[in-house]
């Protein structure tokens, strides 16, 4: 397809995984987030097919649209997405599912490096926010020269720092949600949270306290 800089495959072995539910429920949100230069392929159909979505792909695919449309409407075999992991070299390991696979040349999958980011077993909303942030990074990498895109994707999405920041944001969201539901335990929770981060040498005590004070402020 023209103007596509990065291709992505969301693969899961289990259609009961929160990722599958998230994709079905937030299909059109993800469609709008990806824009015109990043093509994200998922094997979980939306809860409903919208006319504006059909119109979008009719304009993109032209006469070939009807062929694809019939396949999309016919449904998806649960777990069938795993077969696509064999297309890559090296093959995607079972332990890496569910995952997001990123590549730049769909015609030479066996000859190019791909970026694989395993996805956690989080709740639906947390997975949506995680993927939303990743999509923004992917779109930025897509703006780079073709020979530098995969390197950018690798660094932005799979480096230890990138993974830590994603998990840290998740913990922060969980902490905020907990504090809203249990205001009487804010002080104890905050103290334990600060101690855990500072004792693990992840952040200094001052930095962690500043972040958590910001979280508490947003509760008001």
C-alpha positions in Angstrom: 0.0 0.0 0.0 1.3 3.5 -0.8 2.4 5.9 1.9 2.7 3.3 4.6 5.9 3.7 6.5 5.5 1.1 9.2 3.4 -2.1 9.4 2.2 -3.7 12.6 0.7 -7.0 13.5 -1.1 -7.6 16.8 -0.9 -11.3 17.5 -2.4 -13.3 20.4 -2.9 -17.0 21.0 -5.9 -16.4 23.3 -9.0 -14.6 22.2 -10.0 -14.3 25.9 -6.9 -12.3 26.7 -7.7 -8.6 27.7 -5.8 -7.5 24.5 -8.5 -9.2 22.3 -11.3 -7.5 24.2 -9.5 -4.2 24.0 -9.0 -4.4 20.3 -12.7 -5.3 19.6 -14.0 -2.5 21.9 -11.5 0.2 20.8 -11.1 -0.8 17.2 -12.2 2.6 15.8 -10.2 4.5 18.3 -7.1 2.6 17.3 -8.0 3.1 13.6 -8.1 6.9 14.2 -4.9 6.9 16.2 -2.7 5.1 13.6 -3.2 7.7 10.9 -2.5 7.2 7.2 1.2 6.1 7.5 1.0 3.3 10.0 -1.0 0.2 9.2 -2.0 -1.9 12.2 -3.4 -5.3 11.5 -5.4 -7.1 14.2 -7.3 -10.4 14.1 -10.0 -9.4 16.5 -13.0 -8.0 14.7 -14.8 -4.9 16.1 -18.1 -5.2 17.9 -19.7 -3.7 14.8 -18.6 -2.7 11.3 -19.2 1.0 10.7 -20.0 2.6 7.3 -17.3 5.3 7.7 -14.7 2.5 8.2 -15.9 0.7 5.0 -15.8 4.0 3.1 -12.2 4.7 4.3 -11.0 1.3 3.0 -13.0 1.5 -0.2 -11.1 4.7 -1.0 -7.8 3.0 -0.1 -8.2 -0.3 -1.9 -10.4 0.6 -4.8 -11.8 -2.4 -6.7 -9.9 -4.8 -4.5 -11.9 -3.7 -1.4 -14.8 -6.2 -2.0 -12.4 -9.1 -1.8 -11.0 -8.0 1.5 -14.3 -7.0 2.8 -15.8 -10.4 2.4 -12.9 -11.9 4.2 -13.2 -9.5 7.1 -16.9 -10.1 7.5 -16.5 -13.9 7.4 -14.9 -13.9 10.8 -11.6 -14.9 12.3 -10.5 -18.3 13.6 -9.5 -18.0 17.3 -5.8 -18.3 17.6 -5.3 -18.3 13.8 -3.1 -15.2 14.1 -0.3 -17.4 15.6 0.3 -18.9 12.1 1.6 -15.5 11.0 4.4 -15.7 13.5 6.0 -18.3 11.2 6.4 -15.7 8.4 9.3 -14.0 10.2 12.9 -15.0 10.5 13.5 -15.9 13.3 10.0 -17.2 14.0 8.1 -15.6 16.8 8.3 -17.7 20.0 5.3 -18.9 21.8 6.6 -17.2 24.9 6.5 -13.8 23.1 2.7 -13.9 22.7 0.7 -11.7 22.8 2.8 -9.3 21.0 3.1 -6.4 18.5 5.3 -7.1 15.5 6.6 -4.1 13.5 8.2 -4.1 10.1 8.7 -1.8 7.2 8.7 -4.0 4.1 5.9 -6.5 3.7 7.4 -8.0 0.6 10.6 -9.2 2.3 9.6 -10.4 5.7 12.1 -13.2 5.8 15.0 -10.9 4.9 14.5 -8.0 7.3 14.7 -7.5 11.0 11.4 -7.1 12.8 10.7 -5.4 16.1 8.8 -7.6 18.6 7.2 -6.1 21.7 5.5 -8.5 24.0 2.4 -7.1 25.7 1.5 -7.6 29.3 -1.6 -9.2 30.9 -3.1 -5.8 32.0 -6.7 -4.7 32.1 -8.4 -3.4 28.9 -8.0 0.3 29.7 -4.4 0.0 30.7 -3.6 -1.9 27.5 -5.4 0.8 25.4 -3.3 3.6 27.0 -0.1 1.5 26.6 -0.8 0.9 22.9 -1.8 4.5 22.4 1.5 5.7 23.6 3.3 3.1 21.5 1.5 4.2 18.4 2.6 7.8 18.9 6.2 6.6 19.1 5.7 4.4 16.0 4.4 7.3 14.0 7.4 9.4 15.0 9.8 6.7 13.9 7.9 6.4 10.6 9.0 10.0 9.8 12.6 9.0 9.8 14.5 7.9 6.7 13.6 4.3 5.7 17.0 2.8 6.8 16.6 4.3 10.3 13.0 3.3 11.1 13.6 -0.1 12.5 16.4 1.1 14.7 14.2 3.9 16.0 11.3 1.4 16.7 13.7 -1.0 18.5 15.0 1.8 20.7 11.7 3.5 21.4 9.6 0.3 22.1 11.9 -2.5 23.3 14.8 -0.9 25.2 14.9 -1.5 29.0 14.2 2.2 29.6 11.1 2.2 27.3 9.7 -0.9 29.0 10.4 0.5 32.5 8.6 3.8 31.6 5.6 1.9 30.3 5.3 -0.2 33.4 6.0 2.9 35.6 3.1 4.7 34.0 0.9 1.7 34.5 1.8 1.5 38.2 1.2 5.3 38.5 -2.3 4.9 37.0 -3.1 2.0 39.3 -1.9 4.0 42.3 -4.1 6.9 41.3 -7.1 4.7 40.9 -6.5 3.0 44.2 -6.1 6.3 46.0 -9.4 7.6 44.6 -11.1 4.5 45.9 -9.3 4.4 49.3 -8.7 8.0 50.3 -8.2 7.1 54.0 -5.1 5.0 53.1 -3.4 7.6 50.9 -0.6 8.3 53.4 0.2 4.7 53.9 0.1 3.8 50.2 2.2 6.8 49.3 4.8 6.0 51.9 5.1 2.4 50.7 5.2 3.4 47.1 8.0 5.9 47.7 9.9 3.4 49.8 9.6 0.7 47.1 10.9 3.0 44.3 13.7 4.6 46.3 15.0 1.4 47.9 15.2 -0.2 44.5 17.3 2.7 43.2 14.8 3.3 40.4 14.3 6.9 41.3 15.6 9.2 44.0 13.3 9.8 47.0 12.8 13.4 46.0 11.9 12.6 42.4 9.4 9.9 43.5 7.8 12.1 46.1 7.3 14.8 43.6 5.6 12.5 41.2 3.3 11.1 43.8 2.4 14.5 45.1 1.4 15.3 41.6 -0.8 12.2 41.6 -2.5 13.2 44.8 -3.1 16.7 43.6 -4.9 15.3 40.5 -7.3 13.4 42.9 -8.9 16.7 44.0 
